[in-house]
């Protein structure tokens, strides 16, 4: 059975780049964000569950319009969903929490199936699979998943700027997303800071600097 290393950090911290460097060294990586998007497009039961949960914030009476959150291609309309969960005020935070109560169990099932698949086991040169997730320490669904946790840290302003460039959004919009998640985390766990971090990599330099830190991390903790 593979061990699980969780790589986490704030939006724009550089955790995806850390995971890319880990993958180059033989760590299979489960990207929670991209896998979640794939599940929206392939899991009809999940899509219907999301539509049902979010309809309360749209119609107010529990009814589900036929085209609610569905684009012309029959897939999830992510812009419409974002307009609900990232709206200002308490309803946005509540909607995000309700959405994640549906989505996270589906992602957990998908991750466990992925981790135990023969292909992933064969790829894991160090007997360890990686899950990349910004929220893994802040949601009870995932709390027992990782054996070890690596936190990637970056100065807040730099992280917001990187995320804005990556996602083609304004820095103000990224800040709203971060604030929404922080409110959800506080409601889940009373605003506590988690002591459950085993390793920290500080992303304060260039990508080459970060690569060297990842190499050092591997050499120190995952010698064959």
URPE-V533925 format. One line per field, one symbol per residue. ss: DSSP state (H for helix, E for strand, L for the rest). burial: # if it has 9 or more other C-alpha atoms within 8 Angstrom, else .. Layout:
ss=???
burial=???
This chain:
ss=LLEEEEEELLLLLLHHHHHHHHHHLLLLEEEHHHHHHHHHHHLHHHHHHHHHHHHLLLLLLLLLLLLLLELLLLLELHHHHHHHHLLLLHHHHHHHHHHHHHHHHHHHHHHHHHHLLHHHHHHLLLLEEEEELLLLLLLHHHLLLLLEEEEEELLHHHHHHHHHHHHLLLHHHHHHHHHHHHHHHHHHHLLLLLLLLLEEEELLLLHHHHHHHHHHHHHHHLLL
burial=.##############..##.###..#######..##..###....##.#########.#....#....###...###...##.####...#########..#######..#...##...##.##.#########.####..##..#########...#######....#.#..#####.##.####.#........#..##.#......##.##..##......
